[in-house]
Amino acid sequence: MKKSGKLNADGMPKLLTGDVFHARIQGHVAEQARLQSEHERRQVQREAHLVLMTAWKEADEARKQ
């Protein structure tokens, strides 16, 4: 089951100052931070791969000549 990303998606009333809801908020914030850092890590890997592929393509073209 995929989560919708909404903290109050089931339509039931919540005590917004309650410990359970506060824990859900903390978990949600931690998950968003993890996803953001994962995205940034993949972006760095993608850029490094692009640099390597560009160098390889230049070397391959030089070899073909």
C-alpha positions as CSV (number, residue, x, y, z in Angstrom):
1,M,0.0,0.0,0.0
2,K,1.5,3.3,-1.1
3,K,1.3,6.2,1.4
4,S,-0.3,9.4,0.1
5,G,2.2,11.7,1.8
6,K,-0.6,13.3,3.8
7,L,-0.5,13.1,7.5
8,N,-4.3,13.3,8.0
9,A,-5.5,11.4,4.9
10,D,-7.9,9.0,6.5
11,G,-10.5,11.6,7.3
12,M,-10.6,10.8,11.0
13,P,-10.2,13.7,13.5
14,K,-6.8,14.0,15.0
15,L,-5.6,15.7,18.2
16,L,-2.9,17.8,16.6
17,T,-1.0,18.2,19.8
18,G,-1.2,14.5,20.7
19,D,1.9,12.4,21.1
20,V,0.9,10.0,18.4
21,F,0.3,12.7,15.8
22,H,3.5,14.4,16.9
23,A,5.4,11.1,16.4
24,R,3.9,10.8,12.9
25,I,5.0,14.3,12.1
26,Q,8.6,13.6,13.3
27,G,8.6,10.4,11.2
28,H,7.3,12.3,8.1
29,V,10.0,15.0,8.5
30,A,12.7,12.4,8.9
31,E,11.5,10.5,5.8
32,Q,11.4,13.7,3.7
33,A,15.0,14.5,4.8
34,R,16.1,11.0,3.9
35,L,14.4,11.2,0.5
36,Q,16.0,14.6,-0.2
37,S,19.5,13.4,0.7
38,E,19.0,10.3,-1.4
39,H,17.9,12.5,-4.3
40,E,21.0,14.7,-3.9
41,R,23.3,11.6,-3.7
42,R,21.8,10.2,-7.0
43,Q,22.2,13.7,-8.6
44,V,26.0,13.7,-7.7
45,Q,26.4,10.1,-9.0
46,R,24.6,11.1,-12.2
47,E,26.9,14.1,-12.8
48,A,30.0,12.0,-12.1
49,H,28.8,9.3,-14.5
50,L,28.2,12.0,-17.1
51,V,31.8,13.3,-16.8
52,L,33.2,9.8,-17.1
53,M,31.0,9.0,-20.1
54,T,32.0,12.2,-21.8
55,A,35.7,11.4,-21.3
56,W,35.2,7.8,-22.5
57,K,33.4,9.0,-25.7
58,E,36.2,11.4,-26.5
59,A,38.8,8.6,-26.0
60,D,36.7,6.2,-28.1
61,E,36.4,8.8,-30.9
62,A,40.2,9.3,-30.8
63,R,40.8,5.6,-30.9
64,K,38.5,5.3,-34.0
65,Q,40.4,8.0,-35.8
